[in-house]
Amino acid sequence: MTEHKPKFRRESPEQRREQLIDATLRVIARKGVSGATVREISTEAGVAFSLIRHHFQTKEDLMYAAYAHHMHKASRLSLAGASDDSIPVADRLRRCIRDTLSPPLTEGAAMQVWAGFIQMVPRDARMKQIHKDTYLEFRNALEPLITEALETRGAAASATEVERLAIACNAVLDGLWLEGSMLPDMLPAQKLCAIAEDTIFAILGLSK
C-alpha cells in the first residue's frame, strides 16, 4: 500500500496560517471543537502535523485565531452591501438585513462553527475578549447607519441613544439569524428578512 504523504505548498506564512484556520473551521463544522484535534486539522489541511506547531504555539492559539477569523468574516459579509453611500440609507439597512439573514451566513456550517465556539466564551477570558471585540465591531458599524437613518426623518439622537438603538437592532438580527440557521425550512430567508425589516424600521421610526 502506498503511504499517503501530506502535500507541501510554497505559500507565504500568512497564506499558510489562513489555510490552517480554514481547515480548522471545516473540522469544527463537522466534528465540533472537541473533535478538532491537531492531527485532524493537519489531515484536513493536507499538511505535515508539525506545520501547525510552526505557525501556532498551541492548539488554543489556533482556536482563538479561528474564532476571530470566523466572526470578522461574518461581520464583513453582513456589512458588504451596507457601505455604498450612493444609495439611500434605508436601502443600505435592507441590504445589511438581507446579507445577515441569507446564505452563506445562515448555512448550517456557519451556525455549527459558532455553536462550537460559543460554549467556550463564558469560561475562557481570551475567547470572551474576541467575542466582545467582534460584537462591538458589528455594532459600531451599525451606529453610523442608524444616525443617518434618524437624520433622514429629522431626528437628532445622542450617542447614548444611538448606542441603545444599535444594541436593539443587533439583537433582532442575532436572534433571527440563530433561529433561521437552525430551522431553515420553517424560517426561510425571505420570511426572516421581512420580519427583520418591519422590526428594525419600527425601532428606528422609519417608514417602509
C-alpha positions in Angstrom: 0.0 0.0 0.0 1.3 3.4 -0.9 1.6 5.7 2.1 -0.3 8.9 1.7 2.1 11.9 2.3 1.0 15.4 3.1 1.1 17.8 0.2 3.6 20.7 0.7 2.9 24.0 -1.0 5.1 27.1 -1.4 3.0 29.7 0.3 3.6 32.8 2.4 3.3 32.4 6.2 0.1 34.4 6.0 -1.4 32.1 3.4 -0.4 29.0 5.4 -2.0 30.4 8.6 -5.2 31.2 6.7 -5.1 27.7 5.2 -4.8 26.1 8.7 -7.6 28.4 10.0 -9.9 27.4 7.2 -9.2 23.7 7.8 -9.9 24.2 11.5 -13.3 25.7 10.8 -14.2 22.9 8.4 -13.3 20.3 11.0 -15.2 22.1 13.7 -18.3 22.4 11.5 -18.2 18.6 11.1 -16.9 17.4 14.5 -17.2 20.2 16.9 -14.4 21.9 18.9 -13.6 18.7 20.9 -13.2 16.8 17.7 -10.8 19.4 16.1 -7.6 17.7 17.1 -4.3 18.9 15.7 -4.0 15.7 13.8 -7.5 16.1 12.3 -6.7 19.6 11.3 -3.4 18.8 9.7 -5.1 16.0 7.7 -7.9 18.3 6.6 -5.3 20.9 5.5 -3.1 18.4 3.8 0.0 19.5 5.6 2.5 17.9 8.0 1.5 17.7 11.6 4.5 19.8 12.6 3.4 22.8 10.4 0.6 23.7 12.8 3.1 24.0 15.7 5.3 26.2 13.4 2.5 28.7 13.0 0.7 28.4 16.3 2.4 27.8 19.6 -0.6 25.9 21.0 -3.8 24.4 19.8 -5.6 27.1 21.9 -3.8 29.8 19.8 -5.2 28.2 16.7 -8.7 28.1 18.2 -8.5 31.8 19.1 -7.4 32.7 15.6 -10.1 30.6 14.0 -12.8 32.1 16.1 -11.7 35.7 15.4 -11.4 34.9 11.7 -14.9 33.4 11.6 -16.5 36.3 13.4 -14.7 39.0 11.4 -15.7 37.3 8.2 -19.3 37.1 9.3 -19.3 40.9 10.0 -17.8 41.6 6.6 -20.4 39.5 4.9 -23.2 41.2 6.9 -22.0 44.7 6.1 -20.8 44.1 2.5 -23.9 45.7 0.9 -24.3 48.4 3.5 -21.3 50.6 2.6 -22.5 52.1 -0.6 -23.1 55.7 0.2 -24.7 56.3 -3.2 -27.9 54.6 -2.2 -30.4 55.7 0.4 -29.7 54.6 3.9 -33.0 52.7 4.1 -31.8 50.5 1.2 -28.4 50.0 2.9 -30.2 48.8 6.0 -32.2 46.4 3.9 -29.0 45.1 2.3 -27.5 44.5 5.8 -30.6 42.6 6.8 -30.6 40.5 3.7 -26.9 39.7 3.9 -27.1 38.8 7.6 -30.2 36.5 7.2 -29.3 34.8 4.0 -26.8 32.1 2.9 -23.9 31.8 3.3 -24.3 33.2 6.9 -27.4 31.1 7.6 -25.9 27.9 6.2 -25.6 25.0 8.7 -21.8 25.0 8.7 -21.6 28.7 9.8 -24.0 28.1 12.7 -22.3 24.8 13.8 -18.9 26.6 13.9 -20.5 29.4 16.0 -22.2 26.9 18.3 -18.9 25.1 18.8 -17.0 28.2 19.9 -19.8 30.0 21.9 -19.6 27.4 24.7 -16.0 28.4 25.3 -16.8 32.2 25.7 -18.0 32.2 29.3 -15.1 30.2 30.7 -12.1 31.4 28.6 -11.1 35.1 29.1 -9.3 35.4 25.7 -12.3 33.9 23.8 -14.6 36.2 25.7 -12.5 39.2 24.6 -12.6 38.1 21.0 -16.3 37.8 21.3 -16.6 41.2 22.8 -14.4 42.8 20.1 -16.2 41.2 17.2 -19.6 42.1 18.7 -18.6 45.7 19.0 -17.1 45.7 15.5 -20.5 44.9 14.1 -22.5 47.1 16.4 -20.2 50.1 15.9 -20.6 49.7 12.2 -24.4 49.9 12.6 -24.3 53.2 14.5 -23.4 55.5 11.6 -26.3 53.9 9.6 -28.6 54.4 12.5 -27.5 58.0 12.9 -28.0 58.7 9.2 -31.4 57.0 9.3 -32.6 59.2 12.2 -31.4 62.3 10.4 -33.5 61.4 7.3 -36.6 61.8 9.4 -35.2 64.9 11.2 -34.5 63.3 14.5 -31.2 64.0 16.2 -30.1 61.4 18.7 -27.4 61.4 21.3 -24.5 58.9 21.2 -26.2 57.1 24.1 -29.5 56.8 22.2 -27.7 55.6 19.0 -25.9 53.0 21.0 -29.2 51.8 22.6 -30.8 51.5 19.2 -27.8 49.7 17.8 -28.0 47.2 20.6 -31.6 46.6 19.8 -31.1 46.2 16.1 -28.2 43.9 16.6 -30.3 41.8 18.9 -33.0 41.5 16.3 -30.6 40.3 13.7 -28.8 37.9 16.0 -32.0 36.3 17.2 -33.4 35.8 13.7 -30.1 34.6 12.4 -29.9 31.9 15.1 -33.4 30.6 14.6 -33.2 30.8 10.8 -29.9 28.9 10.8 -31.4 26.1 13.0 -34.8 26.0 11.3 -34.2 27.0 7.6 -37.3 25.1 6.3 -39.6 26.7 8.8 -37.9 30.1 8.7 -36.6 30.8 5.1 -34.5 33.9 4.4 -37.3 35.8 2.7 -39.6 35.5 5.8 -36.8 36.4 8.2 -35.8 39.4 6.1 -39.4 40.7 6.1 -39.7 40.3 9.8 -36.3 42.0 10.5 -37.1 44.9 8.2 -40.5 45.5 9.9 -39.0 45.3 13.3 -35.8 47.4 12.7 -37.6 50.1 10.8 -40.2 50.3 13.6 -37.3 50.6 16.2 -35.8 53.5 14.2 -39.1 55.1 13.3 -38.6 54.7 9.6 -41.4 54.3 7.0 -41.0 51.4 4.6 
